[in-house]
Amino acid sequence: MTQLWLARHGETDWNLEGRFQGQADPPLNASGLAQAQQTADQLVGAGIQAIFCSDLQRALLTAQIIGKKLGIIPQEDNRLREIRLGVWEGMLVEQIKSEYTDIWQRRQLDPVHVRPPGGENLLELAERVWAAASQIAHQHPGGTVLLVSHGVSLACLICRARGLPLEQALQVIPDNAHVIQVDWPGDTIETESREKI
C-alpha cells in the first residue's frame, strides 16, 4: 500500500474572485506563495520520497517550493491537471448560472456525466487522475509520495480512497494548500486518512 499525501496548490487571485479556473493557468498570488512555503514546512519529516504534480503553474510552483524544502525535484504529470471546464474557465459562478442556466442546473443534478461546453465531466476527470495515482503508486510500492494538484482532481482521488461515490466529489474539495493523507490503491472503504491544515 502506498501512502499518498494530496496537496492542493496555493491561492490564486482567481480563487479569491470566485472564478472557475479549470485548465486556465493563473499564477499563485502572494498569499499562495506563503501558503506553499507553510505546506513545505509542515511536510518536513513526513517521509516524502517523491513528488508528482500537475504541470499548470499554480500546482507546479507549489510543488517546486515544497520540493526545494524537502530536497526533491517534482515530476510533472499532466493527468493531474484540474478538470477542463471549457468556456466556463475564467468566468464567475454568477455569470455561468446566468448565461448557461440549463446546463448549470443539469450539472448540479448530475456532475458525474454532464460536462460544461468544451469541458469534461467528473467521470472523465476521475479516470485520468485515478490512472495517474495508480501508476505512481505502482512505481513506489509501500512508499510515501506527495501529489500536488487541484481541488476537483484531488476530490476525485479522495472519493476513491475513502470509498465515497464520485457524486460527492464536489463536497470534499480541499482548501488551498491543504494536505490530506490517504492509502492507495483506493479500492477499499476502510482507508485511514489524516488531514493537516
Buried (B, 14 or more C-beta within 10 A) or exposed (E): EBBBBBBBBBBBBBBEEEBBBBBBBBBBBEBBBBBBBBBBEBBEEBEBBBBBBBBBBBBBBBBBBBBBBBEBEBBBBEBBBBBBBBBBBBBBEEBBEEEBEEBBEBBEEEBBEBBBEEBBBBEBBBEBBBEBBBEBBEEBEEBBBBBBBBBBBBBBBBBBBBEBEBEEBBEBBBEBBBBBBBBBBBEEEEBEEEEBE
